[in-house]
Amino acid sequence: MSSKLERATQDHYTLAEIEKTLKNRELSYSYAEQGDLDIVHLIIDSEKALELAQPTEIQKMTVDLVWRQGYTLVETGKMLGVTPQAVKFNLGLLKVKIQKVLDEWKVMDKGGEVA
């Protein structure tokens, strides 16, 4: 197994769960602080999946503004000097990258080799 793709848990999460966790960071952390180990695992895997997706700088800024700070596509576009469509496009590309990481984890869990 490639150490680059290793994760902390063996749980399987969907893209929707990863995105929800990244969007609701404060709420997730509050549950984690109360001892919810399932949320702790989800937080760890969400952050790891985002890191392994290797987002571009603009995607990192977009995630921070839209998912973590809750700005709209229009507001984010204005801050980044791009159109709201470009913001949505960058988030869409990042979701594809994250899904690839999740798919690779599933292959690895089944004992397969990841290209």
Secondary structure, 3 states (H helix, E strand, C coil): CCHHHCCCCCCCCCHHHHHHHHHCHHHHHHHHHCCCHHHHHHHHHHHHHHHHCCCCHHHHHHHHHHHHCCCCHHHHHHHHCCCHHHHHHHHHHHHHHHHHHHHHHHHHHCCCCCC
